[in-house]
Amino acid sequence: MNKIISFTMSSLLSIFSLSGNTQQDTTLYIKHVAFPTDATMEQKVSMAARLVPSPQQLEWQQMELTAFLHFGINTFTDREWGDGTEDPTLFNPTELDAEQWVRTLKEAGFKMVLLTAKHHDGFCLWPTQTTRHSVASSKWRGGKGDVVKELRDACTKYNMKFGVYLSPWDRNAECYGDSPRYNQFFIEQLTELLTNYGEIHEVWFDGANGEGPNGKKQIYDWEAFYKTIQRLQPKAVMAIMGDDVRWVGNEKGIGRETEWSATVLTPGIYARSEANNKRLGVYNKAQDLGSREILKNATELFWYPSEVDVSIRPGWFWHEKENSQVKSLKHLTDIYFQSVGYNSVLLLNIPPDRRGLIHEADIARLKEFAAYRQQTFANNAVENGEKLWIAKSGEKCTYNLRTGSKINVVLLQEDISHGQRIEEFNIEALVDGEWKQIGQGTTIGYKRMIRFPEITADALRLHIKSSRLEARIINVAAYYAAPINEEQVSSNWNNLPRTSWKKLSSQPLIIDLGKVVSLKGFTYAPLNEQAKATMAYRYKFSVSLDGQIWKEIPLNGEFSNIMHNPLPQTVLFGQEETARFIRLEATSPDDTPAVVEIEEIGVTLSDSDTK
């Protein structure tokens, strides 16, 4: 931990005493700043205003759009989370073309590609020396293939940045749970990835920490992982369980309207994080991570910007049944405005299929998405909007628009190389000779976009209502985003009307379907697609004809990733089952009895019963 602290504190030129000394007042603090124990609120605000990103963090933020590629053994087992017992020979993409992946993404405007080099199942997409659970044991390329290398080469060819996801949770490694052994095992895997594939721009860890094959949980040595990255790839940013990039707190693609990159949230890899964050009452999903109110009790501040991750499909891995469920252009556009437009970077997942190609449905949507953004942002109506404006709280600046400009989007940017400073602003437009307020907000940061009903205006006026020190506005722009019309697509995950159903028991949930039917499967759909502490995670599902004699259906028994991606999950049986009664025995992520409502369950009938 000492190395981390010395690295982040290296920018401090002196012990701060904000007594009017001009040199000290202009000091910038890279990535981290600790407040003096007797710091006043005025001092804290001033120091917070001068906290800035590292060069790597700034470069990362400027990418705006990055792509996730969830690909692996799950692609071939039709699962979201594998359990580590999969046969490696199942991995056999017939037409794998990493250049197709990168070319498609580059043409769609993405700047970096991240690959799931190893997911929770432990299957490695490179021929690692640490385990046989890898592509070396597959039929693909005769066991001589290397997905990581093929993608790295494609990124080099198309001048795309390259990152890797390496799951700390490994459900295959027999040493998982034997903490010292597994940490060394993991560092060996990390070392292979960071040594053999050229420059790595981002290393992505999630915090998943379930049981391994021996039923034990692992204690991760984050400091050792961090030091390995710093030694082998010092220019790489470390996300999510890192101190460079922060998870926004959901997998829906929605950021916060008030998004502070200068935040009191202590990164999870620091030993002090749990105590610090508990004392302040902050966590990834907290709405306030950097206001003056929360600065009062803070002892330190981190430049820890937000990344918004979401999949272009309901699931993260490719599933054939989801080929018709690719997110609509309107949905993707709303995500873009609520991620990149909310001072975050958008990490959009586009999973390759079993051929080893990005599917045609995904490509078509990506092309639409790119064309729409290009059309929207091609014509900036503001004149001289990129001229630096240094503003104090309360000041206003007027920007002329091209004559007769029709607009419905305003884009604002701060010079974050000098910190994130704006706390409140509003925007007015000169319409028919009168100033009318068209938007307001709190933080701006790297980029803030405000949407409003279209108007025809002659000028804009930006009012900085509150700022930490002087605000530095480097871009004010205005655009017209054409409306997107789309038909509402209803989600059909229950074939049998509930009017005939009767709930007989809550725990376990037992339902009388009202008649004998032939079932192909069932669906669990958390209400309103909202995660809750009592939601189902592990389960057993049984059927009965009389409600007395039960038959348990052999299933994998896990609603994978339901906690972070609470969308309907359909479970298909190996064969059709005749039943009148169904029983769901489920436990929550905390291994307590789950609470499942009858409205959260659906059944999939056989083709004969749906006619």
N, C-alpha and C positions, 0 to 999 in steps of 0.2 A: 504493500500500500504506500510505502514511503516514496517509491519511484513515481507513482501516479501523482501524489501531492506535489512533489518537486517539479514535475513536468508542468502541471497546471499553474503553479505559482511562479514559474520562471519569468513571467511577464511583469511581476511586481517590481517597480523601480525603487519603492521605498515603503516604509510604514506610513500609512495615510494619516495626515492631519490636515483636514480641509479648512485651513485657517486663512484662505485667501491667496495662497501661493499659486501663481499661474501655472507653473510647470506641473505641480502635483494635480491641479484641477483638470489638466488635459491628459493625464496618464490613462492609457487603455489597458484593460486587463483581459488577457487571452484565456477564454474558456471557463475560468473559475476565479472567484474572488471571495475572500473571507473578510467579514466585517470585524473591525476592532470591537472589543467587548463593550466599550463605552460609546459606540457610535450613536449619533443622534439620527432621527428619521431623515433629516435633511442630508446627512452624510451618506446614509444607506441609499437614498434615491440617487444621489450624484454618482456614487460608485456603481450602482446598478446600470445607470445610463451609459457607463463607459466600459461595460463588459462586452466583449466582442468574440466572434467565432474564430477558431483556428483557421488557417488557410484551407485545410481539408474540409472543414465544416462549411466554409463559404462556397467552395467549389461544389460540394454536394448539394447545397441549397439551390444553387443556380441551375442544376440539372432539371429540376421541377418534375419531370416525368421519368420514372424508372420502372422496369418490368421484372416481375417474378416469373420463374418457370418451375412450377411444381411438376416433377417428372420422376418416376422411379418404379419400384415394384408395385406400389399402389395403383399405378396406371393399368396394370395387368390383372390385378385382383379385384378391381372395382370398389376399393375402399378408400377412406380418407386417412385413417390411421392404421397402419399394419401392426401386427403384434410380434414380428421378428421371427416367426416360424415359417415364413414363406420359402418355397423352393426357388432358389436363384435362377433355375432354368426357365421359369415363367417369364423372365425379362427377355424379350426378344422383338424389339421394334424392327419392322420389315423394311422401312424406308427412311431411317433416321437421317435428317438433314439439318444440322445445326446452322448452316448458312441460311436456310429458309427461315429459321426462327429469327436470326439477327437481322436479316434483310427486311423481313416483315415489320419488325419492331422499329428499326431505324426509319423506314418510310413512314411509319405512324408517328414519329416525333419523339421516340424514347431515346434516352441518352446513356442508359446503363442496363445491363441484364444480370439478374441474380439467379443462380441455379441451386435447387435443393440437392446439393452433393450427397447429403445423407439426411433422411427424415427419421422419424421416431422408430421405424422398423429396423434401423441399423444397416440397411442395404446401401452400399457405397457405389456411386456412379463412376468411380475411378478404380483401377486395379491396386488397391491399397495392400500394404504388407501386414496390416494389423488384423485382418479377418478374411475368411473365405466367403463371407456374406457380401459379395460384390459382383460387379460385371464380369470379373475374371472367372466366375463360376457359372456364367450364363451361356446360352447358345449364341448370343449376339456377337457378331464378328469373330465367331469361333473362340470366344473367351479372350480375345486379344483387344477388345474395344476399350475406349476411354471417353465417356461422354464429356467429362470436364475438359479434356484436351481439345476435343472437336469444337466445343463451344468457345473455348479460349481462342483457338485459331480463327474461328469465324468472327469473333469480336475484333481481333487484330486486323483482319481483312477489311472490315467495315468501319473501323475506327470507333468502336463502341467500348465503353467502360465495362468492366467485368467484376462481378462479386459472387461470393459463395455463401450459402446457408449450410451450416453444419449443426445438426440437432444435438444438443448435449444429452437429451434423453435417448437412450439406446435400449430397445426392448429385445435385442438379439445378443448383445455382449454379455457373456457369462460373468464378467468382472464388474458389471454395473451394480452399484450398491456397496462394493468393496472400494470405498472412496479413494484411497491412495492409488490403488491399481488402476481403477478406471480413469482417474484424472490423468495419469501418465499415458494410458491408452488413447485418450481423447487428444492430448497434446501431440502425440505421434501422428494422429490423423490430421490434425490442424497443421502440423509442420509439413506434412506431405503436400497439402493443398497450397500452402503459402510459399513453398520452395520450388515446386516443379512446374508451375503454370504461369510464370511471368508476373507482371504487376497485377495485384488484386486491389480493387478500389473500395470495396465494402465487404466486411465480414459480419454476417447476420446470425445472431443467436436469439432464440426465444427462451423463455424461462421455464419451459415444460419440464416437469420433474416428477414423473410417475414411477411405478415400480419396475424393476428389471426382471429378468428370468428367475432370480432368486427371491423375488417378493420384497426386496429392500429398496429404499430410496437412497439416492446418491447425494452427497454433499459436494457441490462443485467448487473447484478452486479457481474462482473468477480472476483473482490476481495473477495466477500463473498463466491463465489463458490470455489475459490482457498483455502480459509481458512478452508472451510468444508472438503475438501480433505486432507489438511495438518493435521487437527485434527483427522480425522477418519482413514485415510490410508496414514500415513506419508511416507511410502516406495513406494507409487505408483508414476509413472511418469504421467504428465498431458500433453496430446497432443490435439490437434493442436492449439486450443485456450488455450494455456498454455505456460509455460516458460521452459518446459523440452524437448519437441519434436516439430519439425517444419514441416509443410506441404511443400513438394518439389515444389508445384506450378502447378501440372497437375495431371490428373487421367489416364495417358497413361502408367505409369510404367517406366518413363525415368527420371533419375537424371541428374545432371550436371557433366561434366568431371572435372570442377574446383568446388569442393564442400567443402566449409569451414564449419566446425562445430563451430569454433570460429568466430562468425559473428557479424556484426554491426547491424543486423536487431533486433529491439526492439520488444519483444513479444507483441501480441495484447492485452493481459490482463492488461498491464500497461497503466495508464492514459497518460503517456508521449509518447506512441508508435507512435501515428499519427504524432505528431510534429517532433519527432526524425527521423522517416523514411522519411517523406516528405523533411526534410532539407537535408538528405543524398541522396535522390532520389532512395531509395530502397523499395522493396516490395517482396512478396513471389516468384514471377517469375523472379526477377532480376537475371542476370547472374553473377554479381559480388557482393558478400556479405561479402568479407573479405580480399581483396588484400591490399597491402601497399597503393595504390592510394586512396582507400576509407577510410583507417585508418586516413588519413591526417586530415579530418574534423570530425572524430568520437570522441565522448566524453566518450563512454563506449563500452564494448564488452560483449557478452553473449556466453556461451557454449550452443548452440541451434541446435542440429544435425537434419539432414533431414530424413524424412520418406516418402517413395514412395508408394502410394496406387494405386491399379489397380484391376479390376475384371477379373476373369478367363473367363467371358462371356462379351458380349457387355454391358449388363445392370448390375446393382448391386443386384437386387432381381431376384429370379428364374422366368423364363418365358419359357413355354413349347416350344415356337417357336425358342428358342435359344439353344435347346439341341444339335443341329448340328453346333453351332457356338462357341463351347469351343475353346479357344486359342490353337494354335498348339504347339507342343513341341519346335519348333524353335522359335516361338514368345515368349513363356515363358522363354526360355533360353536366348534370347536377352534381355528380361526384367531383368533377374537375373544379367547378366553382367553389365547392365546399371543402376542398383540400388545398390545391395550389392557390386558390383564391382566398384561403384562410391561413396564409403564412405557413404552409406545410409542403412537403414533397409527397407526391402521389406514387405509391408502389402498387401497380396494377398487375395482378396475376393472370397469365395467359398459359394454360397448361397444354403441352403437346399431347397428342393422342397416341394410341397403340402403334400406329405406323411410325411414330417418331416425327410427326409433322404438326404444326399448328393447324387446327381444323379450319375448313373453309368458312364455317359460320363465324368463327372468331375473326378471321382475316377480313371478311366482309364488314363486320362491325368496326374493326380498327380503322379500316379505310374511310368509313363514314365519319368516324370520330375525328380523324386527322383532317379530313376535308372541311368539316364544320369549323374546327378551330382555325384553320387557315383562312377560311372565308371571313370569320368573325373578326380576327385580329389583323387583317390585311390593311384596314383603313382606319387610322387613328385620326379622330376629328380635332384633337387638341393641337394648337400651334405652340411650339417652344416648350412643350411639357417636360422635356428632359434636362432643362436647366436647373442646376442645384439651387434650392431655396432653403436657407437657414432661417428657421422661424422660432420665435419664443411663444410661450403659451399665450393664447388670446389673439395671436396675429392671423390675418387672412391674406390670401393671394388669389388674384383673378387670372384666369387663363382663357384666352380667346379661342373660339371654335371656328372651324371653317363655316362659311355662310350656309345656312339651311341644314345644319347637321342634325340628323336623326340618330339618337343614341338611347341605349338602355343599360349600358355597362360603364362603370368608371373603374379604372385601375390605378392604384396608388402604390408607390414603393419608397421605402426608407433606405438610406445608405447604411446597411447593417455592419459594414466594415468599421463604423464608428458607434455601433450599438443600436439597440432597439429602444426608442425613446417615447414615441407617441402613445398617450393613454386615452385620448378621446378626441374625436373630430366630427365635423359634419360637412356636407357638400350641398351647395346651392347651385341652381342653374338659372340663367337669364332667359326667361320664356316670355315672349311678347312684351318685352320691356320691364318685366317684373322678376325679382329674385324669388325663387321657390326652393324650399329644401327638398332634395331628392334622395338623400341618404345620410346615414350617421353610423358611427361605430366607435370602437375602443382602440384596440391594437391594429397596427399596420404591419410592421416588420418587413421581411423581404418582399412580400407581395400581398395586397389585399384587393379583392374585386367586389364591387357592390352592384347588385342588379336591381332594377326598378322598372316600372312601366315606361314604355318608349315615349320620348318627348322630342320636340324639335327646338333646339336652343342655340343661342349665340355666344354664350360664355359659361364657364364654371367658376365657382368661388370655393376654395378650400379653407376651412376655418380650423386651426389647430387649437382646440379648447383646452387641452392639457398635455404637457410634455415634460419629460425628465430632462433638464437642461435644455439646450436648443435642439429642436428637431431638424433633421437633414432629409428633406424630400428630394429624391433624384428623378422621380418620374410621376407625371400625372397624365393619364391617357383616357380616352373615351371611345367606345365602340358601339356598334349595333349588332346584337346577336339575334338572328332570325328565330322566330318561335318554332318549336318542334312539336308537331302534332303526332300523337300515337294512340293506338287503341289500347284500352286497358286489358291486360291479360290476366284472366282469373286463374288462381292456383287450384288445381283439381287433384287433391290427394286423398279423397274419401269417396268410394263408389256406392256406399250404402247410407241412405238418409238416416239421420239420428232420431227421427221421429219414432222409430220402432225400438230404439235402444232403451235399456234401463240399467242404471248403475247399481250393482248389488253390494259393492264394497269399495272403500277408498284406498286402503293399504292392506294387501295389494289391491290394485285397481281391477275389479272384476265387472265385466259388462255382458249383459244379456242382449244379443243383437236382434232378438225378436223373431228370428226364423233361422233355419239351417241354411247355410251358404257354403260355397266353395271358395276358400281364400288362397290368394297367391302371395300375400304379404300384408304388412301393416305400416303405418306412418306415425311418427311422433313429431308433433309440430308445436313448439313452445308458443304460448299465447302472445300475440302481437309481436312475435319474433324478438322477445325480450328475454335476456338471461336472468335467472334468479337463483338464489342459493339453494333452493329446494328442488331444482329441476332434475330430471332424470339423466344419469350418465351410464351406469352399468345396469343391466337388466336381464330378466328371464321372461320369455313369452311362451304361454301355454294356451291350448285350445281344448274345448270339451263339447260333447253333444248334450250332456245332461246336467252340467254344472257340478258333478260329483267326481267323475273320473276324468283326470286331466292328462294331456300329452304335452310335454315340453318340446318345443321346436328347437332343434340344434342350430344355434346362430352364434355370431361372434360375441354378442352380449355387450356391445359398447356403442354408445352414440358419440362417435369420435368428434372432438373439437366443438361439441354443442355449446360449451360454455362461452366461447368467443364468437361462434358463428351460429346463432340460434335459429336456423332455418329448418323447414321440414326435412326430416330424414326418413326415407322409405327403405324398409328392410324386406327383401324378397325371400321367400322360402325356397328350399331346394326342390320341393314338390308341392302341389296343391293339397290343402288340408280342408276337410269338411268339419264345420263347427257351427254351434249356435252361441257358445260362450267363449270369451277371450279373457285371459288374465295376464296383467303386466306387473311383475315384481321388480321394483327399481330402487336403486340407491343414488344419492346425489354425489356431486364431485367430492364432498367431504365425507362420503361413506355413511351418511345418515339416510333414513327412509325418505325417498323422494315423494313429492306431492304432484300428482299428475291428474289434471282435470279431464273429464270425458270429452270436452271440446278439443283437447290436444291430441286425440287419437283418431286415426282414420284407418280404414281397411281397403285393401285392393282385392276385388273380386275376380274370379276366373272369367274368361271371355264369355262362357255360357251364361253365367249369372248376371252379366251386365247387359245382355241383349233384352 
